[in-house]
């Protein structure tokens, strides 16, 4: 007779059974998936969501400026953004969903919120 691959208890029932209970089955799969490295999709999606959360936190007025160090200390990753927008004056904005930022080249960033006219 076989044993449960999670807890080692003797199995009763079907011959191809692997777990003694739903709890052991769930526990085994949880531990197995927890040890796997996050997929590229999950890592990028997590970074985008974190960037959006940070931009939203510091852009309450819809237009503000923030120091580079503050964004970096919060965990902002400048490599990840969803899209860009070129303003008529030539300024390039990077967006994380509806929240955007532009490097002012003096250690600060301009934060903006997406507007309908930007389409």
N, C-alpha and C positions, 0 to 999 in steps of 0.2 A: 504494500500500500504506500502511496506517495505522501509527501509532506507539503504543507503550505510554503510557498517560496518566500513569504514575508516573515512569518513568525515560527515556522517549523512544525506547527501542530499537525498531527495525522489527519488526512483528509477522509471524509466520508461522502459517498455519493458517486457521481459520475467518474469514469475512469480517466477522462481528460481534464479534470478539475485541477486548477493551479492554486487557488486561494481558499481558505477556510471560511471567509466571510467577506462581505462588501467592504468592511472597514480595512481588512488586510489588502484587498485589491486596490482600494483608493490610496492607502498609505504607500504601497509599492510604487504605483504610478506617480504619485506626488514626489516622492524621493528621487525617482528616476529622472523626471522632468526637471526637477530643481537643480540637478547636477549638470544638466546640459547647458552649454553656453547659449546666450540669447541670440536669436537669428539677426541678421543684418537689418531686416525690416523692423524688428522690435527695438533694436538699439536706436535706429534713426527716428522712428516714431516717438520714442521716449525723449530723445533730445529735442525734437520739434515741439513737443508738448511742454517740456520744461522751459524752452526759450519763450514760447507764447505766454506761459504763466508769468515769467519774469517781466516781459514787456508790458503785459496787462497790469501788473502790480505797480510799475513805475510810470505808467502813462494814463493817469486818471483823468487828465484834462483833455486828452486827444492830441495834444502837442506839448512836448516837454523836452528838456535836456537832462542828460545823466552822465556822470563820470564813467569812464571805461572800467576803472577798478571795481566800482560797485556792481556792474554787470558780471564781471569775471568772478568776483567773490560770491555772487549768487549762484554761479554754475552755468552761466550763459556760454553757449558754444557757437561762435561766429561762423563755423563751417556749415551749419544747418539752417536753412531757411526754405520756404515753400516757393517763393517767386520774387521777382524784382520789378521795379517800376521806375522809368526814367521820367522825371519832371520836365516841363517845358524849358526850364532854365538849365537843364543838363545834369541836375543832381540825380544820383542813383540811390534808390531806396531798396533795402532788402526787407522782405516780409516773412513773418511766421504767421500764416493765416491772415487775420485782419490787422495785426499789429506790426508796424514797420520801424526800421531804424536806418540812420544814415551817419556815417563817420564824418565828424566835423573837422578832423585832422588836428585837433588841439587837445586830445585826450578826452573828448566828450562825444556823445552821440545824441542826435536829434531823434526823438521818438514821435511817431505819428500813428494815426488810426486810418485804415482804408476808408476812402470816401467814394461815393457813386461816380463822380466825375473822373476817377482814375481808370475806369474801364476802357 
